[in-house]
């Protein structure tokens, strides 16, 4: 088994995650739970949709997923019992929406309202929700949980990550190029019902799928602390 791949009952994943900035956990959700999630998100996104924001507000089944014992056990092992979900997004790669994503860090969070504060910016507004880049220490205290609703092999546009890149804060474009050119990437193939855990500051990318088909992923973000200076998580 790959060093970065663990079974759901293996508590050693948290130590690996802390160092590498990512880990794959197999067999987290049973097939009936995955099938229910597929039905729930499909009814909202429609047959031609490929992405959907604000899942924590719009899809009750995703709210339940974010609070489920299976997911909470993974989150609490890293962030502790006070962790809470702050964002939910659905991604799908199909023949009609088969994109590639360049190497990047996830640097934006969602907040309930815009309040200009030192260290926070730039700002944007997407589907009525305020997004802002916070100081790197906010991002360093978060984690991402990517729940796979379909098998994702090498031909399906899987996420690629560069281990340990999260340890160096917000990276410039030049620094990202240097990491990409000097450090090997890991291709995170994962089975339906498995979960990829990642720090937002871990460098990651994905190619277009060589064999387009559903590659549905529920992307959940968690934090464990309130935001400073009067700002509040949007919890969307």
PyMOL commands that set and color helices and strands:
alter all, ss='L'
color gray80, all
select helices_A, chain A and resi 13-20+31-45+55-58+60-66+69-79+136-140+154-156+165-168+173-182
alter helices_A, ss='H'
color red, helices_A
select strands_A, chain A and resi 5-7+22-26+51-52+84-91+101-104+108-111+123-126+129-133+143-148+159-161+186-187+195-198+204-206+217-223
alter strands_A, ss='S'
color yellow, strands_A
deselect
rebuild
show_as cartoon
